[in-house]
Amino acid sequence: MSASLKILAINGSERDGNTSDVLRHAAETAAERGVDFEIVDLRDIRMERCGPCGDCNDRPIACEVADGVPGVVQKMIDADGIVFAAPVHGFGTASLMQTFIERAGVGYLRFDRPLSNKVAGVISVARRYSAGEVWAQLTVNALLNRMIVVGSGFPATVHALHRGDALKDEEGLKNVSRLVERMIDMIELLDEHRRLTGRDDLLSSREANERVGLALNELQAAA
Ligand SMILES: Cc1cc2nc3c(=O)[nH]c(=O)nc-3n(C[C@H](O)[C@H](O)[C@H](O)COP(=O)(O)O)c2cc1C
């Protein structure tokens, strides 16, 4: 039924480990619903850290650093739903995902909020400590991008220390499956609504460009 629907999962782990296992589990749930589930491993993307320029809060055009980030941003734009999945490192989000959030968010997404009204789901993977904090951080970033964040009941936080442990966390995996199921339900609901009403812009995005009134106007005034 949903063959044309697509979920993109962003994996912020440095290794083919627990987060990958969790996302493969999520992909199985999506496959049962006939939904395409593509995993992008950030470790395979050439991704620069934010540089010393520091002008991204003022510049009216996208980041000029040429690496793999804009390609991933385009994949997100092309998807119906996005899963953000990251391990916890040092009580925070693992650095690959943190870098991606900084580079994609401030460098590209901030201008027009192109992920508005896409369905988002968040998964954190940790031995235990700060799993909730990382889940919450990724969730507010999805909300910042005006995405429709879907819950799974209890948050999809998977407890795993050693390779293979994630597949033993039955409760965590159940929450991941619930999350994917509910994401697909919401994507289908929105899809049906768009088809029935012919409305693409379901929720207001009148103020999409956060640079209007900031750098753009200042540049024009200075010209
Ligand atoms: C550098 C590093 C720091 C970590 N810090 C934490 C931490 O603060 N809290 C925690 O619960 N687990 C921590 N862990 C454990 C990982 O979150 C856990 O092993 C997770 O399953 C790794 O997922 P992955 O195999 O997908 O990379 C850390 C692991 C590493 C390698």
The ligand as a MOL file (V3000), in Angstrom:
LIG
                    3D

  0  0  0     0  0            999 V3000
M  V30 BEGIN CTAB
M  V30 COUNTS 31 33 0 0 0
M  V30 BEGIN ATOM
M  V30 1 C 33.6900 7.1890 23.6920 0
M  V30 2 C 32.4800 6.5370 24.2950 0
M  V30 3 C 31.7700 7.2060 25.2790 0
M  V30 4 C 30.6360 6.6300 25.8410 0
M  V30 5 N 29.9200 7.3320 26.7670 0
M  V30 6 C 28.7650 6.8070 27.2640 0
M  V30 7 C 27.9610 7.5420 28.1740 0
M  V30 8 O 28.2320 8.6870 28.5290 0
M  V30 9 N 26.8280 6.9650 28.6430 0
M  V30 10 C 26.4780 5.6870 28.3040 0
M  V30 11 O 25.4810 5.1990 28.7980 0
M  V30 12 N 27.2070 4.9700 27.4200 0
M  V30 13 C 28.3450 5.4990 26.8910 0
M  V30 14 N 29.0880 4.7850 25.9900 0
M  V30 15 C 28.6020 3.4520 25.5620 0
M  V30 16 C 27.8880 3.5180 24.2260 0
M  V30 17 O 26.8250 4.4370 24.2250 0
M  V30 18 C 27.3540 2.1330 23.8730 0
M  V30 19 O 28.4300 1.2380 23.8240 0
M  V30 20 C 26.5710 2.0890 22.5970 0
M  V30 21 O 25.9780 0.8130 22.4800 0
M  V30 22 C 27.4460 2.3440 21.3980 0
M  V30 23 O 26.6510 2.2930 20.2190 0
M  V30 24 P 27.2920 1.9230 18.8080 0
M  V30 25 O 27.7870 0.5180 18.8910 0
M  V30 26 O 26.2070 2.0770 17.8300 0
M  V30 27 O 28.3740 2.9210 18.5600 0
M  V30 28 C 30.2230 5.3430 25.4160 0
M  V30 29 C 30.9520 4.6720 24.4260 0
M  V30 30 C 32.0670 5.2600 23.8720 0
M  V30 31 C 32.8170 4.5270 22.7840 0
M  V30 END ATOM
M  V30 BEGIN BOND
M  V30 1 1 1 2
M  V30 2 1 2 3
M  V30 3 2 2 30
M  V30 4 2 3 4
M  V30 5 1 4 5
M  V30 6 1 4 28
M  V30 7 2 5 6
M  V30 8 1 6 7
M  V30 9 1 6 13
M  V30 10 2 7 8
M  V30 11 1 7 9
M  V30 12 1 9 10
M  V30 13 2 10 11
M  V30 14 1 10 12
M  V30 15 2 12 13
M  V30 16 1 13 14
M  V30 17 1 14 15
M  V30 18 1 14 28
M  V30 19 1 15 16
M  V30 20 1 16 17
M  V30 21 1 16 18
M  V30 22 1 18 19
M  V30 23 1 18 20
M  V30 24 1 20 21
M  V30 25 1 20 22
M  V30 26 1 22 23
M  V30 27 1 23 24
M  V30 28 2 24 25
M  V30 29 1 24 26
M  V30 30 1 24 27
M  V30 31 2 28 29
M  V30 32 1 29 30
M  V30 33 1 30 31
M  V30 END BOND
M  V30 END CTAB
M  END
